[in-house]
């Protein structure tokens, strides 16, 4: 009878350990998935910002942050503080539309607004592009390279940021 009680207690203890281990594995998988979807979103933003930098004249603004907003708490709980900071810096110009556009006259603003267009701000967009590339490199360190679905995480950050004069070389 005592042996049966000990076996039951040991079984219960092992079950609790297993459940806690599975919870940890599930949290890690959720975190990695959050990193991957944010990498994809940042990749789309990188392409859109690069396009805006090449346009001479008004253009549409297609910058995304909905995915990041949906996983912000998951990321905040696991990212290293410097990476959290650079992630926030990368999304700040994307969340504030005026940071991506040049000041224009009120008449031009009304005309552009009616077409959902802006006059790209080269300085602000160049800054945003540098931050996007930096955070994509930082986030890529949290997932194995074989799982990185973000198009060109390694390649995208090796080119120079237009107007920066820098090499844009990969950080290690």
PyMOL CGO cylinders between C-alpha atoms (Angstrom):
from pymol import cmd
from pymol.cgo import CYLINDER

trace = [
    CYLINDER, 0.00, 0.00, 0.00, 2.85, 2.41, 0.82, 0.3, 1, 1, 1, 1, 1, 1,
    CYLINDER, 2.85, 2.41, 0.82, 4.63, 1.40, -2.38, 0.3, 1, 1, 1, 1, 1, 1,
    CYLINDER, 4.63, 1.40, -2.38, 1.46, 2.10, -4.38, 0.3, 1, 1, 1, 1, 1, 1,
    CYLINDER, 1.46, 2.10, -4.38, 1.16, 5.56, -2.78, 0.3, 1, 1, 1, 1, 1, 1,
    CYLINDER, 1.16, 5.56, -2.78, 4.80, 6.34, -3.57, 0.3, 1, 1, 1, 1, 1, 1,
    CYLINDER, 4.80, 6.34, -3.57, 4.38, 5.22, -7.17, 0.3, 1, 1, 1, 1, 1, 1,
    CYLINDER, 4.38, 5.22, -7.17, 1.25, 7.39, -7.51, 0.3, 1, 1, 1, 1, 1, 1,
    CYLINDER, 1.25, 7.39, -7.51, 3.04, 10.39, -5.98, 0.3, 1, 1, 1, 1, 1, 1,
    CYLINDER, 3.04, 10.39, -5.98, 6.05, 9.88, -8.24, 0.3, 1, 1, 1, 1, 1, 1,
    CYLINDER, 6.05, 9.88, -8.24, 3.74, 9.54, -11.26, 0.3, 1, 1, 1, 1, 1, 1,
    CYLINDER, 3.74, 9.54, -11.26, 1.96, 12.78, -10.32, 0.3, 1, 1, 1, 1, 1, 1,
    CYLINDER, 1.96, 12.78, -10.32, 5.27, 14.58, -9.86, 0.3, 1, 1, 1, 1, 1, 1,
    CYLINDER, 5.27, 14.58, -9.86, 6.54, 13.36, -13.25, 0.3, 1, 1, 1, 1, 1, 1,
    CYLINDER, 6.54, 13.36, -13.25, 3.26, 14.42, -14.89, 0.3, 1, 1, 1, 1, 1, 1,
    CYLINDER, 3.26, 14.42, -14.89, 3.62, 17.93, -13.47, 0.3, 1, 1, 1, 1, 1, 1,
    CYLINDER, 3.62, 17.93, -13.47, 7.21, 18.10, -14.75, 0.3, 1, 1, 1, 1, 1, 1,
    CYLINDER, 7.21, 18.10, -14.75, 6.08, 16.93, -18.20, 0.3, 1, 1, 1, 1, 1, 1,
    CYLINDER, 6.08, 16.93, -18.20, 3.29, 19.51, -18.38, 0.3, 1, 1, 1, 1, 1, 1,
    CYLINDER, 3.29, 19.51, -18.38, 5.65, 22.32, -17.32, 0.3, 1, 1, 1, 1, 1, 1,
    CYLINDER, 5.65, 22.32, -17.32, 8.21, 21.18, -19.90, 0.3, 1, 1, 1, 1, 1, 1,
    CYLINDER, 8.21, 21.18, -19.90, 5.54, 21.13, -22.64, 0.3, 1, 1, 1, 1, 1, 1,
    CYLINDER, 5.54, 21.13, -22.64, 4.39, 24.63, -21.64, 0.3, 1, 1, 1, 1, 1, 1,
    CYLINDER, 4.39, 24.63, -21.64, 7.97, 25.86, -22.00, 0.3, 1, 1, 1, 1, 1, 1,
    CYLINDER, 7.97, 25.86, -22.00, 8.29, 24.22, -25.42, 0.3, 1, 1, 1, 1, 1, 1,
    CYLINDER, 8.29, 24.22, -25.42, 4.96, 25.76, -26.50, 0.3, 1, 1, 1, 1, 1, 1,
    CYLINDER, 4.96, 25.76, -26.50, 6.09, 29.23, -25.34, 0.3, 1, 1, 1, 1, 1, 1,
    CYLINDER, 6.09, 29.23, -25.34, 9.36, 28.88, -27.23, 0.3, 1, 1, 1, 1, 1, 1,
    CYLINDER, 9.36, 28.88, -27.23, 7.50, 27.83, -30.40, 0.3, 1, 1, 1, 1, 1, 1,
    CYLINDER, 7.50, 27.83, -30.40, 5.09, 30.77, -30.02, 0.3, 1, 1, 1, 1, 1, 1,
    CYLINDER, 5.09, 30.77, -30.02, 8.00, 33.18, -29.59, 0.3, 1, 1, 1, 1, 1, 1,
    CYLINDER, 8.00, 33.18, -29.59, 9.84, 31.85, -32.66, 0.3, 1, 1, 1, 1, 1, 1,
    CYLINDER, 9.84, 31.85, -32.66, 6.64, 32.07, -34.72, 0.3, 1, 1, 1, 1, 1, 1,
    CYLINDER, 6.64, 32.07, -34.72, 6.19, 35.68, -33.58, 0.3, 1, 1, 1, 1, 1, 1,
    CYLINDER, 6.19, 35.68, -33.58, 9.76, 36.48, -34.63, 0.3, 1, 1, 1, 1, 1, 1,
    CYLINDER, 9.76, 36.48, -34.63, 9.22, 34.88, -38.04, 0.3, 1, 1, 1, 1, 1, 1,
    CYLINDER, 9.22, 34.88, -38.04, 5.98, 36.74, -38.83, 0.3, 1, 1, 1, 1, 1, 1,
    CYLINDER, 5.98, 36.74, -38.83, 7.50, 40.06, -37.72, 0.3, 1, 1, 1, 1, 1, 1,
    CYLINDER, 7.50, 40.06, -37.72, 10.54, 39.35, -39.93, 0.3, 1, 1, 1, 1, 1, 1,
    CYLINDER, 10.54, 39.35, -39.93, 8.16, 38.83, -42.84, 0.3, 1, 1, 1, 1, 1, 1,
    CYLINDER, 8.16, 38.83, -42.84, 6.30, 42.06, -42.10, 0.3, 1, 1, 1, 1, 1, 1,
    CYLINDER, 6.30, 42.06, -42.10, 9.55, 43.99, -41.78, 0.3, 1, 1, 1, 1, 1, 1,
    CYLINDER, 9.55, 43.99, -41.78, 10.67, 42.49, -45.09, 0.3, 1, 1, 1, 1, 1, 1,
    CYLINDER, 10.67, 42.49, -45.09, 7.56, 43.84, -46.79, 0.3, 1, 1, 1, 1, 1, 1,
    CYLINDER, 7.56, 43.84, -46.79, 8.16, 47.23, -45.19, 0.3, 1, 1, 1, 1, 1, 1,
    CYLINDER, 8.16, 47.23, -45.19, 11.78, 47.19, -46.33, 0.3, 1, 1, 1, 1, 1, 1,
    CYLINDER, 11.78, 47.19, -46.33, 10.75, 46.61, -49.94, 0.3, 1, 1, 1, 1, 1, 1,
    CYLINDER, 10.75, 46.61, -49.94, 8.10, 49.34, -49.73, 0.3, 1, 1, 1, 1, 1, 1,
    CYLINDER, 8.10, 49.34, -49.73, 10.49, 51.87, -48.18, 0.3, 1, 1, 1, 1, 1, 1,
    CYLINDER, 10.49, 51.87, -48.18, 13.12, 51.08, -50.82, 0.3, 1, 1, 1, 1, 1, 1,
    CYLINDER, 13.12, 51.08, -50.82, 10.49, 51.73, -53.48, 0.3, 1, 1, 1, 1, 1, 1,
    CYLINDER, 10.49, 51.73, -53.48, 9.47, 55.02, -51.86, 0.3, 1, 1, 1, 1, 1, 1,
    CYLINDER, 9.47, 55.02, -51.86, 13.11, 56.11, -51.84, 0.3, 1, 1, 1, 1, 1, 1,
    CYLINDER, 13.11, 56.11, -51.84, 13.44, 55.54, -55.59, 0.3, 1, 1, 1, 1, 1, 1,
    CYLINDER, 13.44, 55.54, -55.59, 10.27, 57.39, -56.58, 0.3, 1, 1, 1, 1, 1, 1,
    CYLINDER, 10.27, 57.39, -56.58, 10.64, 60.94, -57.81, 0.3, 1, 1, 1, 1, 1, 1,
    CYLINDER, 10.64, 60.94, -57.81, 7.38, 62.60, -56.86, 0.3, 1, 1, 1, 1, 1, 1,
    CYLINDER, 7.38, 62.60, -56.86, 4.23, 61.53, -55.01, 0.3, 1, 1, 1, 1, 1, 1,
    CYLINDER, 4.23, 61.53, -55.01, 3.71, 57.88, -54.15, 0.3, 1, 1, 1, 1, 1, 1,
    CYLINDER, 3.71, 57.88, -54.15, 1.44, 55.71, -52.07, 0.3, 1, 1, 1, 1, 1, 1,
    CYLINDER, 1.44, 55.71, -52.07, 2.40, 54.63, -48.58, 0.3, 1, 1, 1, 1, 1, 1,
    CYLINDER, 2.40, 54.63, -48.58, 2.14, 50.96, -47.76, 0.3, 1, 1, 1, 1, 1, 1,
    CYLINDER, 2.14, 50.96, -47.76, 3.77, 50.35, -44.41, 0.3, 1, 1, 1, 1, 1, 1,
    CYLINDER, 3.77, 50.35, -44.41, 2.55, 47.64, -42.07, 0.3, 1, 1, 1, 1, 1, 1,
    CYLINDER, 2.55, 47.64, -42.07, 2.59, 47.12, -38.31, 0.3, 1, 1, 1, 1, 1, 1,
    CYLINDER, 2.59, 47.12, -38.31, -0.53, 45.02, -37.58, 0.3, 1, 1, 1, 1, 1, 1,
    CYLINDER, -0.53, 45.02, -37.58, 1.44, 41.79, -37.23, 0.3, 1, 1, 1, 1, 1, 1,
    CYLINDER, 1.44, 41.79, -37.23, 3.92, 43.40, -34.85, 0.3, 1, 1, 1, 1, 1, 1,
    CYLINDER, 3.92, 43.40, -34.85, 1.07, 44.83, -32.77, 0.3, 1, 1, 1, 1, 1, 1,
    CYLINDER, 1.07, 44.83, -32.77, -0.53, 41.39, -32.50, 0.3, 1, 1, 1, 1, 1, 1,
    CYLINDER, -0.53, 41.39, -32.50, 2.65, 39.75, -31.11, 0.3, 1, 1, 1, 1, 1, 1,
    CYLINDER, 2.65, 39.75, -31.11, 4.22, 42.71, -29.34, 0.3, 1, 1, 1, 1, 1, 1,
    CYLINDER, 4.22, 42.71, -29.34, 3.82, 41.25, -25.84, 0.3, 1, 1, 1, 1, 1, 1,
    CYLINDER, 3.82, 41.25, -25.84, 5.13, 37.83, -26.88, 0.3, 1, 1, 1, 1, 1, 1,
    CYLINDER, 5.13, 37.83, -26.88, 8.26, 39.48, -28.28, 0.3, 1, 1, 1, 1, 1, 1,
    CYLINDER, 8.26, 39.48, -28.28, 8.70, 41.93, -25.41, 0.3, 1, 1, 1, 1, 1, 1,
    CYLINDER, 8.70, 41.93, -25.41, 8.85, 39.12, -22.88, 0.3, 1, 1, 1, 1, 1, 1,
    CYLINDER, 8.85, 39.12, -22.88, 11.68, 37.27, -24.63, 0.3, 1, 1, 1, 1, 1, 1,
    CYLINDER, 11.68, 37.27, -24.63, 13.78, 39.74, -26.63, 0.3, 1, 1, 1, 1, 1, 1,
    CYLINDER, 13.78, 39.74, -26.63, 17.03, 41.08, -25.23, 0.3, 1, 1, 1, 1, 1, 1,
    CYLINDER, 17.03, 41.08, -25.23, 16.60, 44.75, -24.19, 0.3, 1, 1, 1, 1, 1, 1,
    CYLINDER, 16.60, 44.75, -24.19, 18.81, 46.16, -26.98, 0.3, 1, 1, 1, 1, 1, 1,
    CYLINDER, 18.81, 46.16, -26.98, 16.83, 44.18, -29.56, 0.3, 1, 1, 1, 1, 1, 1,
    CYLINDER, 16.83, 44.18, -29.56, 13.51, 45.39, -28.08, 0.3, 1, 1, 1, 1, 1, 1,
    CYLINDER, 13.51, 45.39, -28.08, 14.78, 48.95, -28.37, 0.3, 1, 1, 1, 1, 1, 1,
    CYLINDER, 14.78, 48.95, -28.37, 15.87, 48.64, -32.01, 0.3, 1, 1, 1, 1, 1, 1,
    CYLINDER, 15.87, 48.64, -32.01, 12.56, 46.91, -32.85, 0.3, 1, 1, 1, 1, 1, 1,
    CYLINDER, 12.56, 46.91, -32.85, 10.64, 49.85, -31.38, 0.3, 1, 1, 1, 1, 1, 1,
    CYLINDER, 10.64, 49.85, -31.38, 12.90, 52.24, -33.33, 0.3, 1, 1, 1, 1, 1, 1,
    CYLINDER, 12.90, 52.24, -33.33, 12.22, 50.36, -36.56, 0.3, 1, 1, 1, 1, 1, 1,
    CYLINDER, 12.22, 50.36, -36.56, 8.46, 50.53, -36.17, 0.3, 1, 1, 1, 1, 1, 1,
    CYLINDER, 8.46, 50.53, -36.17, 8.26, 54.13, -34.89, 0.3, 1, 1, 1, 1, 1, 1,
    CYLINDER, 8.26, 54.13, -34.89, 8.56, 55.83, -38.33, 0.3, 1, 1, 1, 1, 1, 1,
    CYLINDER, 8.56, 55.83, -38.33, 6.19, 53.26, -39.83, 0.3, 1, 1, 1, 1, 1, 1,
    CYLINDER, 6.19, 53.26, -39.83, 3.49, 54.05, -37.28, 0.3, 1, 1, 1, 1, 1, 1,
    CYLINDER, 3.49, 54.05, -37.28, 3.71, 57.81, -37.76, 0.3, 1, 1, 1, 1, 1, 1,
    CYLINDER, 3.71, 57.81, -37.76, 2.80, 58.60, -41.35, 0.3, 1, 1, 1, 1, 1, 1,
    CYLINDER, 2.80, 58.60, -41.35, 4.06, 62.20, -41.25, 0.3, 1, 1, 1, 1, 1, 1,
    CYLINDER, 4.06, 62.20, -41.25, 7.59, 60.91, -40.58, 0.3, 1, 1, 1, 1, 1, 1,
    CYLINDER, 7.59, 60.91, -40.58, 7.63, 59.38, -44.07, 0.3, 1, 1, 1, 1, 1, 1,
    CYLINDER, 7.63, 59.38, -44.07, 6.41, 62.42, -45.97, 0.3, 1, 1, 1, 1, 1, 1,
    CYLINDER, 6.41, 62.42, -45.97, 7.74, 65.82, -46.92, 0.3, 1, 1, 1, 1, 1, 1,
    CYLINDER, 7.74, 65.82, -46.92, 5.89, 68.95, -45.88, 0.3, 1, 1, 1, 1, 1, 1,
    CYLINDER, 5.89, 68.95, -45.88, 3.80, 70.32, -48.75, 0.3, 1, 1, 1, 1, 1, 1,
    CYLINDER, 3.80, 70.32, -48.75, 1.43, 73.23, -49.12, 0.3, 1, 1, 1, 1, 1, 1,
    CYLINDER, 1.43, 73.23, -49.12, -2.06, 72.74, -47.74, 0.3, 1, 1, 1, 1, 1, 1,
    CYLINDER, -2.06, 72.74, -47.74, -3.49, 72.67, -51.27, 0.3, 1, 1, 1, 1, 1, 1,
    CYLINDER, -3.49, 72.67, -51.27, -1.03, 69.98, -52.34, 0.3, 1, 1, 1, 1, 1, 1,
    CYLINDER, -1.03, 69.98, -52.34, -1.68, 68.08, -49.11, 0.3, 1, 1, 1, 1, 1, 1,
    CYLINDER, -1.68, 68.08, -49.11, -5.42, 67.96, -49.82, 0.3, 1, 1, 1, 1, 1, 1,
    CYLINDER, -5.42, 67.96, -49.82, -4.78, 66.76, -53.39, 0.3, 1, 1, 1, 1, 1, 1,
    CYLINDER, -4.78, 66.76, -53.39, -2.32, 64.09, -52.22, 0.3, 1, 1, 1, 1, 1, 1,
    CYLINDER, -2.32, 64.09, -52.22, -4.56, 63.02, -49.32, 0.3, 1, 1, 1, 1, 1, 1,
    CYLINDER, -4.56, 63.02, -49.32, -7.52, 62.49, -51.66, 0.3, 1, 1, 1, 1, 1, 1,
    CYLINDER, -7.52, 62.49, -51.66, -5.38, 60.02, -53.64, 0.3, 1, 1, 1, 1, 1, 1,
    CYLINDER, -5.38, 60.02, -53.64, -3.88, 58.46, -50.48, 0.3, 1, 1, 1, 1, 1, 1,
    CYLINDER, -3.88, 58.46, -50.48, -0.41, 59.58, -51.61, 0.3, 1, 1, 1, 1, 1, 1,
    CYLINDER, -0.41, 59.58, -51.61, 2.49, 61.42, -50.04, 0.3, 1, 1, 1, 1, 1, 1,
    CYLINDER, 2.49, 61.42, -50.04, 5.65, 63.16, -51.13, 0.3, 1, 1, 1, 1, 1, 1,
    CYLINDER, 5.65, 63.16, -51.13, 8.36, 60.82, -49.72, 0.3, 1, 1, 1, 1, 1, 1,
    CYLINDER, 8.36, 60.82, -49.72, 10.70, 62.22, -47.07, 0.3, 1, 1, 1, 1, 1, 1,
    CYLINDER, 10.70, 62.22, -47.07, 14.10, 60.93, -48.18, 0.3, 1, 1, 1, 1, 1, 1,
    CYLINDER, 14.10, 60.93, -48.18, 15.83, 61.58, -44.84, 0.3, 1, 1, 1, 1, 1, 1,
    CYLINDER, 15.83, 61.58, -44.84, 13.11, 59.98, -42.72, 0.3, 1, 1, 1, 1, 1, 1,
    CYLINDER, 13.11, 59.98, -42.72, 12.75, 57.00, -45.02, 0.3, 1, 1, 1, 1, 1, 1,
    CYLINDER, 12.75, 57.00, -45.02, 16.50, 56.43, -45.18, 0.3, 1, 1, 1, 1, 1, 1,
    CYLINDER, 16.50, 56.43, -45.18, 16.61, 56.43, -41.39, 0.3, 1, 1, 1, 1, 1, 1,
    CYLINDER, 16.61, 56.43, -41.39, 13.65, 54.01, -41.25, 0.3, 1, 1, 1, 1, 1, 1,
    CYLINDER, 13.65, 54.01, -41.25, 15.27, 51.70, -43.80, 0.3, 1, 1, 1, 1, 1, 1,
    CYLINDER, 15.27, 51.70, -43.80, 18.46, 51.51, -41.74, 0.3, 1, 1, 1, 1, 1, 1,
    CYLINDER, 18.46, 51.51, -41.74, 16.47, 50.65, -38.60, 0.3, 1, 1, 1, 1, 1, 1,
    CYLINDER, 16.47, 50.65, -38.60, 14.43, 48.01, -40.43, 0.3, 1, 1, 1, 1, 1, 1,
    CYLINDER, 14.43, 48.01, -40.43, 17.59, 46.34, -41.71, 0.3, 1, 1, 1, 1, 1, 1,
    CYLINDER, 17.59, 46.34, -41.71, 19.24, 46.46, -38.29, 0.3, 1, 1, 1, 1, 1, 1,
    CYLINDER, 19.24, 46.46, -38.29, 16.28, 44.88, -36.51, 0.3, 1, 1, 1, 1, 1, 1,
    CYLINDER, 16.28, 44.88, -36.51, 15.88, 42.19, -39.17, 0.3, 1, 1, 1, 1, 1, 1,
    CYLINDER, 15.88, 42.19, -39.17, 19.47, 41.15, -38.52, 0.3, 1, 1, 1, 1, 1, 1,
    CYLINDER, 19.47, 41.15, -38.52, 18.91, 41.20, -34.75, 0.3, 1, 1, 1, 1, 1, 1,
    CYLINDER, 18.91, 41.20, -34.75, 15.67, 39.19, -34.92, 0.3, 1, 1, 1, 1, 1, 1,
    CYLINDER, 15.67, 39.19, -34.92, 17.17, 36.62, -37.27, 0.3, 1, 1, 1, 1, 1, 1,
    CYLINDER, 17.17, 36.62, -37.27, 19.51, 35.54, -34.46, 0.3, 1, 1, 1, 1, 1, 1,
    CYLINDER, 19.51, 35.54, -34.46, 16.52, 34.21, -32.49, 0.3, 1, 1, 1, 1, 1, 1,
    CYLINDER, 16.52, 34.21, -32.49, 15.55, 31.56, -35.04, 0.3, 1, 1, 1, 1, 1, 1,
    CYLINDER, 15.55, 31.56, -35.04, 17.59, 28.94, -36.90, 0.3, 1, 1, 1, 1, 1, 1,
    CYLINDER, 17.59, 28.94, -36.90, 18.55, 30.08, -40.42, 0.3, 1, 1, 1, 1, 1, 1,
    CYLINDER, 18.55, 30.08, -40.42, 16.62, 27.13, -41.86, 0.3, 1, 1, 1, 1, 1, 1,
    CYLINDER, 16.62, 27.13, -41.86, 13.40, 28.56, -40.35, 0.3, 1, 1, 1, 1, 1, 1,
    CYLINDER, 13.40, 28.56, -40.35, 13.89, 32.10, -41.56, 0.3, 1, 1, 1, 1, 1, 1,
    CYLINDER, 13.89, 32.10, -41.56, 11.10, 32.71, -44.03, 0.3, 1, 1, 1, 1, 1, 1,
    CYLINDER, 11.10, 32.71, -44.03, 11.79, 36.44, -44.32, 0.3, 1, 1, 1, 1, 1, 1,
    CYLINDER, 11.79, 36.44, -44.32, 13.00, 36.95, -47.86, 0.3, 1, 1, 1, 1, 1, 1,
    CYLINDER, 13.00, 36.95, -47.86, 16.66, 37.83, -47.85, 0.3, 1, 1, 1, 1, 1, 1,
    CYLINDER, 16.66, 37.83, -47.85, 17.30, 38.57, -44.16, 0.3, 1, 1, 1, 1, 1, 1,
    CYLINDER, 17.30, 38.57, -44.16, 20.99, 38.05, -44.76, 0.3, 1, 1, 1, 1, 1, 1,
    CYLINDER, 20.99, 38.05, -44.76, 21.03, 39.56, -48.27, 0.3, 1, 1, 1, 1, 1, 1,
    CYLINDER, 21.03, 39.56, -48.27, 18.77, 42.55, -47.61, 0.3, 1, 1, 1, 1, 1, 1,
    CYLINDER, 18.77, 42.55, -47.61, 21.06, 43.92, -44.97, 0.3, 1, 1, 1, 1, 1, 1,
    CYLINDER, 21.06, 43.92, -44.97, 24.23, 43.68, -47.00, 0.3, 1, 1, 1, 1, 1, 1,
    CYLINDER, 24.23, 43.68, -47.00, 23.35, 46.44, -49.43, 0.3, 1, 1, 1, 1, 1, 1,
    CYLINDER, 23.35, 46.44, -49.43, 23.92, 50.09, -48.63, 0.3, 1, 1, 1, 1, 1, 1,
    CYLINDER, 23.92, 50.09, -48.63, 21.09, 52.23, -47.38, 0.3, 1, 1, 1, 1, 1, 1,
    CYLINDER, 21.09, 52.23, -47.38, 20.39, 54.77, -50.14, 0.3, 1, 1, 1, 1, 1, 1,
    CYLINDER, 20.39, 54.77, -50.14, 21.87, 58.11, -49.21, 0.3, 1, 1, 1, 1, 1, 1,
    CYLINDER, 21.87, 58.11, -49.21, 23.66, 56.77, -46.14, 0.3, 1, 1, 1, 1, 1, 1,
    CYLINDER, 23.66, 56.77, -46.14, 27.10, 56.42, -47.64, 0.3, 1, 1, 1, 1, 1, 1,
    CYLINDER, 27.10, 56.42, -47.64, 27.52, 53.30, -45.49, 0.3, 1, 1, 1, 1, 1, 1,
    CYLINDER, 27.52, 53.30, -45.49, 28.36, 49.82, -46.62, 0.3, 1, 1, 1, 1, 1, 1,
    CYLINDER, 28.36, 49.82, -46.62, 25.38, 48.24, -44.89, 0.3, 1, 1, 1, 1, 1, 1,
    CYLINDER, 25.38, 48.24, -44.89, 27.56, 45.27, -44.05, 0.3, 1, 1, 1, 1, 1, 1,
    CYLINDER, 27.56, 45.27, -44.05, 26.09, 42.52, -41.96, 0.3, 1, 1, 1, 1, 1, 1,
    CYLINDER, 26.09, 42.52, -41.96, 26.46, 42.88, -38.21, 0.3, 1, 1, 1, 1, 1, 1,
    CYLINDER, 26.46, 42.88, -38.21, 27.72, 40.00, -36.12, 0.3, 1, 1, 1, 1, 1, 1,
]
cmd.load_cgo(trace, "trace")
